[in-house]
Amino acid sequence: MLDYSALSALAAVIREGSFERAARALNVTPSAISQRIRLLEERVGCALVVRDQPCRATETGRRLCQHVDRVRLLEQELQGTLPALAPEGVARVTLPIAVNADSLASWVAPAIARFAAAHPVLMEVAVDDQDYTSAWLRSGAVMAAVTGTAKPVTGCNSQPLGAMRYVAAASPDFVARYFADGVGAGTLALAPSLVFNVKDELQSRWVRRLCHRDVELPRHTLPSTHAFVVAAAEGMGWGLHPRTLIAGQLAAGTLVELLPDAPLDVPLYWQHARAASALLDGLSREVMAAARTMLHAP
């Protein structure tokens, strides 16, 4: 028989990234977390956690994390159909997902908010670049993700969502200052750009497609979608923005496109664990419906 208190400790360590944070999340001591995982590792006969910064699951650890998350979802469904098992009401279950920041800011947040308002769930949202969110699925830290990867992670289904359309934009004064002679490799090499973090390759991808070669871009780093828009409007730099997110600024003229009719479309996919769970299926339907409204058809 599996020890579910030990499995919960394992899942908490992977989700929180450390034994100390997992202990706080479960309201126990770090030594209790360590002991539970050590006994579980002895039981299965292999390491389950790579004790790094942050902690990562081994392949076996990942499978066990996925198992315990699915069990929690199924237990909640059983409580809903058999009220005698939950006399105080159906317990809320944590549903961890990973999303890229631009999707969260522009169309995912309303979708998950509607879902959470109607179901006994606590959403736990991790933010990462769309090219990296699938790693959260592989690690077992989340059960679903908006990702730029079409190939399904082992144990997951993958569904196309559509494409997020990005446009390169900056303030009118910035464009007049740096791009009076046009937008090309020479001017782009001098004009400060905006990136979300070191993983953000959107600006480089757009420039590579335009110039047919790599260009070394001066970069400001701003890890906030809202700050990204504000900084561009204030003349700090140019960047790739979701068109839906800056439609108002484009209409008002506080932001202008560097090159009209030169968008960058980024295909997105919804990957989720193959769990027989009505709760996860319901979240998937909400996300897919929002994507049909807000994203471009593939």
C-alpha positions as CSV (number, residue, x, y, z in Angstrom):
1,M,0.0,0.0,0.0
2,L,1.2,3.5,-0.8
3,D,1.7,6.0,2.1
4,Y,-0.4,9.0,1.0
5,S,1.0,11.3,3.7
6,A,4.5,10.6,2.2
7,L,3.1,11.1,-1.4
8,S,1.6,14.4,-0.3
9,A,5.0,15.4,1.1
10,L,6.7,14.5,-2.2
11,A,4.2,16.5,-4.2
12,A,4.7,19.5,-1.9
13,V,8.5,19.4,-2.2
14,I,8.3,19.3,-6.0
15,R,5.6,22.0,-6.2
16,E,7.2,24.3,-3.6
17,G,10.8,23.7,-4.7
18,S,12.3,23.0,-1.3
19,F,11.8,20.9,1.9
20,E,11.3,24.0,4.0
21,R,8.6,25.6,1.8
22,A,6.9,22.2,1.6
23,A,6.9,21.9,5.4
24,R,5.2,25.3,5.7
25,A,2.6,24.4,3.1
26,L,1.7,21.2,5.0
27,N,2.1,22.7,8.5
28,V,4.8,20.2,9.6
29,T,8.5,20.4,10.3
30,P,11.1,20.1,7.5
31,S,12.5,17.0,9.3
32,A,9.1,15.4,9.1
33,I,9.0,16.0,5.3
34,S,12.5,14.6,5.0
35,Q,11.7,11.5,6.9
36,R,8.5,10.8,4.9
37,I,10.3,11.1,1.6
38,R,13.3,9.0,2.8
39,L,10.9,6.2,3.9
40,L,9.1,6.5,0.6
41,E,12.4,6.3,-1.3
42,E,13.3,3.2,0.7
43,R,9.9,1.7,-0.1
44,V,10.2,2.2,-3.9
45,G,13.9,1.5,-4.0
46,C,15.1,4.6,-5.8
47,A,15.6,8.4,-5.4
48,L,12.5,10.5,-5.9
49,V,13.8,14.0,-5.5
50,V,16.9,15.7,-7.0
51,R,17.9,17.8,-4.0
52,D,18.8,20.9,-6.0
53,Q,17.7,24.6,-6.0
54,P,14.9,24.2,-6.7
55,C,14.2,20.5,-5.9
56,R,13.2,18.4,-8.9
57,A,11.5,15.1,-9.3
58,T,13.2,12.1,-10.8
59,E,11.3,10.2,-13.4
60,T,9.8,7.9,-10.7
61,G,9.1,10.9,-8.5
62,R,7.3,12.6,-11.4
63,R,5.0,9.6,-11.9
64,L,4.2,9.5,-8.2
65,C,3.4,13.2,-8.1
66,Q,1.0,12.8,-11.0
67,H,-0.6,9.8,-9.2
68,V,-1.3,11.7,-6.0
69,D,-2.7,14.7,-7.9
70,R,-5.1,12.5,-9.8
71,V,-6.1,10.6,-6.6
72,R,-7.0,14.0,-5.0
73,L,-9.2,14.9,-8.0
74,L,-10.9,11.5,-7.9
75,E,-11.5,11.7,-4.2
76,Q,-13.2,15.1,-4.6
77,E,-15.5,13.7,-7.3
78,L,-16.4,10.8,-5.0
79,Q,-17.3,13.2,-2.2
80,G,-19.6,15.1,-4.6
81,T,-21.5,11.9,-5.6
82,L,-21.5,10.4,-2.1
83,P,-22.2,13.3,0.3
84,A,-22.0,11.0,3.3
85,L,-18.2,10.8,2.8
86,A,-18.0,14.6,3.2
87,P,-20.6,15.7,5.9
88,E,-19.0,19.1,6.1
89,G,-19.1,19.7,2.3
90,V,-16.8,18.8,-0.6
91,A,-13.2,19.8,0.2
92,R,-11.5,22.1,-2.2
93,V,-8.7,20.5,-4.1
94,T,-5.6,22.3,-5.4
95,L,-5.3,22.3,-9.2
96,P,-1.8,23.3,-10.3
97,I,-1.2,24.6,-13.9
98,A,1.5,26.5,-15.7
99,V,0.9,29.4,-18.1
100,N,3.0,31.9,-20.0
101,A,2.6,35.5,-18.7
102,D,1.1,37.0,-21.8
103,S,-1.7,34.4,-22.0
104,L,-2.4,34.8,-18.3
105,A,-2.7,38.6,-18.6
106,S,-4.7,38.6,-21.8
107,W,-7.1,35.6,-21.9
108,V,-6.3,32.8,-19.4
109,A,-7.0,34.7,-16.1
110,P,-10.7,35.3,-16.9
111,A,-11.1,31.7,-18.0
112,I,-9.6,30.2,-14.8
113,A,-11.4,32.8,-12.7
114,R,-14.8,31.7,-14.1
115,F,-13.9,28.1,-13.5
116,A,-12.7,28.6,-9.9
117,A,-15.8,30.7,-9.0
118,A,-18.0,27.7,-10.0
119,H,-16.1,24.8,-8.6
120,P,-14.6,23.7,-5.3
121,V,-11.0,24.2,-6.4
122,L,-8.0,26.3,-5.4
123,M,-6.0,27.3,-8.5
124,E,-2.2,27.3,-8.3
125,V,-0.8,29.0,-11.3
126,A,2.9,28.9,-12.2
127,V,4.2,31.4,-14.8
128,D,6.9,30.6,-17.3
129,D,7.8,31.1,-20.9
130,Q,5.5,29.1,-23.3
131,D,8.5,27.2,-24.5
132,Y,9.3,26.0,-21.0
133,T,5.9,25.3,-19.4
134,S,5.9,21.7,-20.7
135,A,8.9,21.1,-18.3
136,W,6.5,21.8,-15.4
137,L,4.3,18.9,-16.7
138,R,7.3,16.6,-17.1
139,S,8.4,17.3,-13.6
140,G,5.0,16.5,-12.2
141,A,4.6,19.9,-10.6
142,V,1.5,20.8,-12.6
143,M,-1.4,18.9,-14.1
144,A,-2.0,21.1,-17.1
145,A,-0.2,23.9,-19.0
146,V,-0.6,26.4,-21.8
147,T,2.6,25.6,-23.8
148,G,4.2,26.3,-27.2
149,T,5.0,22.6,-27.5
150,A,2.6,20.5,-29.7
151,K,4.1,17.1,-28.8
152,P,2.4,15.8,-25.8
153,V,4.4,15.2,-22.6
154,T,4.3,11.5,-21.5
155,G,1.0,10.9,-19.8
156,C,-0.7,14.0,-21.2
157,N,-3.0,15.0,-24.0
158,S,-2.2,18.0,-26.3
159,Q,-4.9,20.2,-27.9
160,P,-4.2,23.2,-30.2
161,L,-5.5,26.4,-28.8
162,G,-4.8,28.8,-31.7
163,A,-2.0,31.4,-32.1
164,M,-1.3,34.4,-30.0
165,R,-0.6,37.3,-32.4
166,Y,2.3,39.6,-31.3
167,V,3.1,43.0,-32.8
168,A,6.4,45.0,-32.5
169,A,5.4,48.3,-31.0
170,A,6.9,51.4,-29.2
171,S,5.9,55.0,-28.5
172,P,5.7,57.4,-31.4
173,D,8.7,59.4,-30.0
174,F,10.8,56.3,-29.7
175,V,10.1,55.3,-33.3
176,A,10.9,58.8,-34.5
177,R,14.2,58.8,-32.6
178,Y,15.5,55.3,-33.5
179,F,13.7,54.3,-36.7
180,A,13.6,57.5,-38.7
181,D,15.8,55.7,-41.3
182,G,13.6,52.6,-41.3
183,V,13.5,49.3,-39.3
184,G,16.5,47.1,-40.2
185,A,19.5,45.3,-38.7
186,G,21.4,48.6,-38.2
187,T,18.7,50.5,-36.4
188,L,17.6,47.5,-34.4
189,A,21.1,47.0,-33.1
190,L,21.0,50.5,-31.6
191,A,17.4,50.7,-30.3
192,P,16.8,49.4,-26.8
193,S,14.4,46.5,-26.7
194,L,12.3,45.0,-23.9
195,V,12.4,41.4,-22.9
196,F,10.4,39.6,-20.2
197,N,13.4,37.6,-18.9
198,V,16.4,35.7,-20.3
199,K,14.1,33.0,-21.7
200,D,12.2,35.5,-23.8
201,E,13.2,35.0,-27.4
202,L,10.2,36.7,-29.1
203,Q,12.0,39.9,-30.0
204,S,15.0,37.9,-31.4
205,R,12.6,35.7,-33.4
206,W,10.9,38.7,-34.9
207,V,14.2,40.4,-35.9
208,R,15.6,37.1,-37.3
209,R,12.6,36.8,-39.6
210,L,12.8,40.4,-40.6
211,C,16.5,40.6,-41.2
212,H,17.2,37.0,-42.1
213,R,20.0,36.9,-39.6
214,D,20.7,37.3,-35.9
215,V,21.1,40.8,-34.5
216,E,22.6,41.6,-31.1
217,L,19.8,43.7,-29.4
218,P,20.3,46.1,-26.5
219,R,17.9,44.8,-23.9
220,H,15.9,46.0,-20.9
221,T,14.6,43.2,-18.7
222,L,11.1,43.7,-17.3
223,P,9.4,40.5,-15.8
224,S,5.9,41.9,-15.9
225,T,3.4,42.0,-18.7
226,H,1.8,45.2,-17.4
227,A,5.2,46.9,-16.9
228,F,6.2,45.8,-20.4
229,V,3.3,47.9,-21.9
230,V,3.8,50.8,-19.6
231,A,7.6,50.9,-20.4
232,A,7.0,50.9,-24.1
233,A,4.4,53.6,-23.9
234,E,6.8,55.8,-21.9
235,G,9.6,55.4,-24.5
236,M,11.9,53.0,-22.7
237,G,12.1,50.5,-25.6
238,W,10.4,48.5,-28.2
239,G,9.0,45.0,-27.7
240,L,6.6,42.3,-28.9
241,H,3.2,42.7,-27.4
242,P,0.0,40.6,-27.7
243,R,-2.1,42.6,-30.1
244,T,-5.3,42.1,-28.0
245,L,-3.5,43.5,-24.9
246,I,-2.4,46.8,-26.5
247,A,-5.4,47.3,-28.8
248,G,-6.4,50.4,-26.8
249,Q,-2.9,51.9,-26.9
250,L,-2.7,51.4,-30.6
251,A,-6.1,53.0,-31.2
252,A,-5.1,55.9,-28.9
253,G,-1.7,56.3,-30.6
254,T,0.3,56.0,-27.4
255,L,1.9,52.9,-29.1
256,V,2.6,52.4,-32.8
257,E,3.7,49.4,-34.7
258,L,7.3,49.4,-35.9
259,L,6.2,47.7,-39.1
260,P,2.5,47.5,-40.0
261,D,1.4,44.1,-41.2
262,A,4.4,42.3,-39.7
263,P,2.9,40.3,-36.8
264,L,4.5,37.2,-35.2
265,D,2.0,34.4,-34.5
266,V,2.9,32.0,-31.7
267,P,0.9,28.7,-31.7
268,L,-0.2,27.6,-28.3
269,Y,-1.4,24.2,-27.0
270,W,-3.3,23.0,-23.9
271,Q,-1.6,20.0,-22.4
272,H,-3.2,18.2,-19.5
273,A,-2.7,14.9,-17.6
274,R,-4.8,12.0,-18.8
275,A,-6.8,11.9,-15.6
276,A,-10.4,10.6,-15.6
277,S,-11.5,13.8,-13.7
278,A,-14.5,15.9,-14.4
279,L,-12.8,18.8,-12.7
280,L,-9.8,18.8,-15.0
281,D,-12.1,18.2,-18.0
282,G,-14.2,21.3,-16.9
283,L,-11.1,23.5,-16.7
284,S,-10.0,22.3,-20.2
285,R,-13.4,23.2,-21.6
286,E,-13.2,26.7,-20.1
287,V,-9.7,27.3,-21.4
288,M,-10.5,26.0,-24.9
289,A,-13.6,28.2,-25.1
290,A,-11.6,31.3,-24.1
291,A,-8.9,30.4,-26.7
292,R,-11.5,30.2,-29.5
293,T,-12.6,33.7,-28.6
294,M,-9.3,35.4,-28.1
295,L,-6.7,33.6,-30.2
296,H,-6.2,33.4,-33.9
297,A,-7.1,30.2,-35.7
298,P,-4.1,28.0,-36.5
